[in-house]
Structure formats: structure tokens, C-alpha cells
Amino acid sequence: MPRSGVTSHSSPRALTNVGTLGLLVIIMAVAGCAHGASATVAKKVYATGLTHAAAFALDSSQRLWVATAAYTDKGTDGVYVVSHAGATPVEVITSLHTPLGLLWYHDDLYVASKERVDAYGGLVGAKFTEHRMILGFPSGVGELNNLVLAPDGRMLLGISSPCDHCTPTSNYSAAIVSFRPDGSDLRVYAAGIRAPVGLAFTARGDLLVTMDQRDDLGDATPGDWLARVTEGSTWGFPNASTQEPLAVLDKHAAVAGVAIQGSDAIVAEWATGKVMRVTEAGTTSTFVTGIKNPVAVVVAADGTVLVGDWTTGTIYRVR
């Protein structure tokens, strides 16, 4: 799955680009409950034909918007809309470069792609009639990841380091940045995070962030993290962090998207093929397996989880 030019955990998202709806099937998987016991969940195909699905967003009508981002940036990535379960995806935005962040704000779709954030509006049928660039970043800043709307109305964006373990030259690299919806007042929200990929706010306003670890440490490589991140915090990259995560996940997992279901976080692990559940207390359990390379996750209004398989192009609905 694409990840800001950094080769991480052999996943395209830990790379320079990362990054899925046909016959209805039900696959039963064992998922851990918050108290540690196991439960069985059903996984159904929601949509197909979205190879390299890397980011999700739901609009006010609960239509699913999907950004695709291939392993290598050729400027042929796009954004698709899936109107309902089983519908054929329709490409709405074309010729993008590694779009890894989607966010609906009012009637505009914000898209974070290589070194820029754009807003698309005036949707008529399957085309946007309005387009404006919101932010531009210097060349080589690193991969732009997920976008999220903060409780105060600002937008937050994760930006990976452009390197595995060097010291970045831009303050915006290996950081989470904050800006107003019009692109003004850009500032660093949190620093020293090698790859802040997935961002999500809990109901009580805590920012949860998936963090991929550096890859040059061999057997000493720690597990990837899900962490609570506060404004002004510094996480130490490229050195060891003095901060503590909410949960330590699998080593070299290439953790990707995160979504909130009730009081729990649902976290995709690209390299392991697992989607994990993390409780408020930091307890981890397996939510669902049997997905080759999960990246994008989102929780629908009815509480079901949509998970995108970057490799097969299949999107699953998990209850």
C-alpha cells in the first residue's frame, strides 16, 4: 500500500504508493471480543473491481467513495463511488497520484494525494464541476496519508517520513499537520512520527493514529502502534520514542486505516492480512481474517464495517 516513498514492511502503503464486489459470499472468521473471548463474524462481499483500494469516505447519503492507489505512481489512480452494496463502482476523479486520504466536508470531497490536498465540489451525476487546490507541499515531503475532521472544525493530515530512518528536512515530514478547510493556517499538530497512516477521532474526542515502525532494526523492530496523539506531542522519530502507544500490534504489519466502532478501534494490518480490534484499554484481538491485504476501513451508519482488500479489489462488509 503506498506509504510516502518509504519501503516499510514490504507493503505498498509503507512504500511510495499503496495502496476491493461480485458474487455474494459469506466467510466465517474468528474475532476476539473486547474481554478476550472469541466470536464469529460474517464477511460478505460489498463490491468488487476496486484494485488498490487505499482510502474510504462515506457521504451524507452513505454512498461509499474509494480512492485507489497503485504500488507505483503512474498518475493513473482515481476516486470511485459505490452507490450501494453490489453496485458497479463508477470512476469520478481520474489521473491522480497516490490518493491516500478522502474526507467529505459539507458538499466537498477533499482528496490528499502526492504533495497536495484538493477539494472537489458541485457534483452533478458522476462528475464534479468544481475543483480547487487547498494545500501544496514541497517535493519529497513524504507520503500524504489519511485526512480527518477534528472536533474544532480543523482538518488533520498524516504525512510520512520520506525515508526509513533518516532525519527529514521538512517540518511537515513525519508529522501530523492541521489546517482550516480553506487551507489556511497550516501548522504542525504532532511531530516525530515515522508514518502516521490512519487517523480517527473517538466519540470523546481522542485522536487515534496508526504508526508504522522503521524497518532497519531487524529482530529489534517493535510492533506497529495504535496511539492516542495530542496536539503538540513529539514522538521521537528517527530515534526511539519516549511516548507510549495505546496498543502494540504485529511487527512489520504495515498498519493502515483505522475506524471507530462504538468505543473500539478497528485497525487494518496490510502485511498480515488481519483486521484488529483495539479496546479503549488497549486490549487487542483479531476482528476478521481472510483478507489478503486490508488497507481502508470505515464504519457505516448501521455499525457495520467496510474493509478494502488492496490486492484483490474486493470490499467486504463485516457485521
N, C-alpha and C positions, 0 to 999 in steps of 0.2 A: 504494500500500500504506500502511496507516496509519502515521504516524510522529509521534506526540506533538504534534499541533497545529502543527507547523512545516511550512510549504509548502517542500518540498525536492525539487528535480529533477523536479517535476511528477509524482511517484509517490505513490500513496496511502500508501505506508508512510512517505514523507517528509512526509506530511500529518498530518491529525488522526486519520485512520483508514486502515488499509490492508486494506491488506491487503497438480488441479484434477483416467471410467473407462468407456466404451462399446466400440466396435469396436476390435479389436487392430490397430494399425498399426506399421510399422517405418519410421522415418525415419533416414536416414544423415546424420551431421553430421561435419564435420571438427573434431577436437580436437587441441590441441597437447600433445605429450608433455613430460615434465619436461626433456628435453635440447633442446627447441625444435622437434623434428620433428613432423609431424602424424600422427594416427592416426584411424581411423574407428570411431565408437561407434554402437551401436544404441540407439534410443529407442523404447520400447514404452509403450502406454497401460496404466497400472496401475489407474486408477479415474477415474470422471467424476462430475459433479454436485456439485462442491465449489467453487462460485464464491466467490472471495475467500479462498481458502486462504492463510493467513498464518503458521501455525506447525505444526510436526510434533513428534510424540514416538512412540517405539516402546515398547510394554510388554514384559514378560518373555516373552510368547508371540509377539513380533514382529508383533503387530497394530498397524496404523498409526492413530494418533489425530491428528485435524486440527482446528485452530481456524480458523474463518472470521471475517474482519473486513472489513466493507464500507467504502467510501470515506467515507461519512457515518455517524456513530454514531447509530443509531436504537434501540439496545437490542435488536436482533433477531439479533445474532451468536450463534454456537453452537460446540459441540465435537462432532465426529463420530468414529465408529470405523469403520475399514475392515478387516474380519477377514482378508481375503486378496485377492490380485490378482483383479480383475474383480468383487469383491463390491459390493453396493449400500451406500453409506455410510449409517450409522444415527446420527441425532442423539441424543446422550446428555445434553448440557447445553444449555439454551436461555436466551434473553433475556439474553445477555451484552453488554457494552460494550467493543468493540475488544480482544478477547483476542489478544495477540501473543506470548505465551510459554507453553509447555507443558513439563512435566517430570514424569516418573514417579519417585517416590521410595518404595521399598518397595511398599506396596499403595495408595498415594495418588497422585492426579493433581493436580499443582499448576498453577494457571492464573493467569497475570498478565494483568490487563485494566485498564481505566481506573482508575487511582489505587488499585489494590488487588491483593493476591495471595490466592487462596483455595485450599483443599485439599479434594478430593472423595475419599471412600473408601466402603468397603462396597459394591462393585459387585455388583449382582445382575441378571443378564441385561443389559439395556441401560439400567439406571438406577443411580445412586449413592444409597445410603441415608444417607450421612453427608456433611456439608458444614460447614466452618468457615473463618472468615476468618483468614488468617495475618498479613497486614500491611495497613495503610491509610496512604495518603499524602495530603498536603494538596491541596486543589483547585488545579488549574493547575500541578501539579508538572512535567508533561510526559508524553509517551507512555511507557508501560511496555512494554519490548520482550522480548527472549529471556531465558529462565531457563536456568541450567546448574548442575550439581552440581560443586563443587570437590573436588580430591583430599583435602582435610582434612575433608570432610563438610558444609561450609557451602554455602549457595546464593548464587549471584551473579545479579544482575538489572541489565540495562541500562535507563537512564532518559534519554530525550532531553531536550534543552532545549525549553521551551515557546515559544521564539522563534527566529528565524533567526540573529540576530547580537547580541541584547541580552545583558546580564549577568543571569542568573537570580537570583531572590531566595532560592530554597531550595537548601541544600547538596546535596540529593538530585537536583536537576535537572542535566542534562548530566554524568551520573556513572554509575559502576557501584557498586551497593551490595551489601553482604554481610550475611547473616543466618543464624541457625540454622534448621533445618527447622521448629521450632515458632514462628518469627517473632521470637524474642528476639535481643538483642544486635545490633540493626541499626546498621551503620556504613558510611561511605563507603570503598570499596575503591580507586577511582581517580576523579579529577575532571577537569573541563575538557574533556569530550568532547561535542561538539555532539549527536551521535546515535549512541550505541553500540547497534547494532541486533542483529547476530548475535554470539553468544558460543559458543566451543567450546574444550575443552582437548585438547591433543595427548597422545600416549601418554607423553611425557616430562614432562608437567605444565605446559606453557606455555599461557597463556590467549591465544587469538586472538580479535580483535574487529573486526567491520566498522564503519567510521566514515564517515558521510555528512558532506560539507563544507557550509559555509554557501553561500547562493545569491545573495548581493548583490554579488559581486565581478566579475561579468561575465566578460570574457576572462581575467581573472587567477584565476578559480576553479581550484584544483588538482583533480587526480583524487581520487576517493574512496579510502579507505585500508583495507587489512587490516593490523592492528598486533598485536604482542606487547605485552600490558599486564601490568605488575607491580603488586602491592599497594603503595599509597602514591604511585603516579605521578600527575603532573598534566600535562595535555595542552594547556592554554593557552586554550581557548575562553572568550570570543569573540575573543581575539587569536590571532596566529599561534602555532603550536605549536613548542616547542623540541625535541620528541621526533621520532624518525624512525620511519616505518612499516616493516613487513616488505615490503609491496608497495604501489605506487601503481596503482590501477585506473582505469577510464574516468572522464572528467569527467561530472558530473551523472548518474552511473549509478544513484544510489539503491541502493547496495549493501545487501543484505538478509541472508538466512540464510547461515550458514557451517557446514560439516560436515567431519569429518576422515576421509579415505580413505587408509589407510596412513600415510605421512609427509607427504601433501599436504593442502592445504585446498581445499575446493570452495565457491565463493562465487557467490551469485545476484546478478545485476545487474538490478533491476526495470526500469529505463528503457531499457536497451539490448537486452533480450531474450536476453542471453547468460548462460551459467554458466561461470565461470572456474576454472581450476586454478592454485594457487599452491604452489610447492615450498618446502621448508624454507629454501632460499637466497633466496627472494623472486622467483624466476622465474615469470612469468605466461604462461598460454596459454589458448586457448579450449577448454573441455571439451565443451560442447554448445551448439547454437543451435536456432532454430526453435521457441522457446517465447516467447509474446507478452510476458508479464510474470512472470518467475520470482521467487518470494519465499522459500518454505520449502524447505529441503533437509535430508535426513537420510541416513545411510549404514546400510543394513541389515546383519544379521549375516553375510550371504553376500558382503558387499563391494559390492553394487550400490547405486546412488544413486537416491533418490526425490526428484523435483523437482516442486513445485506451481506451476501457472500460475494466478496470481491472477485473471486476466481471464476465461479460458475455463472455469475449473473443472476442468481436466484435471490428473491427476497422472501423471507419466511415470516409468518405471523405466529407468535408463540403465546399461548394462554397459560 
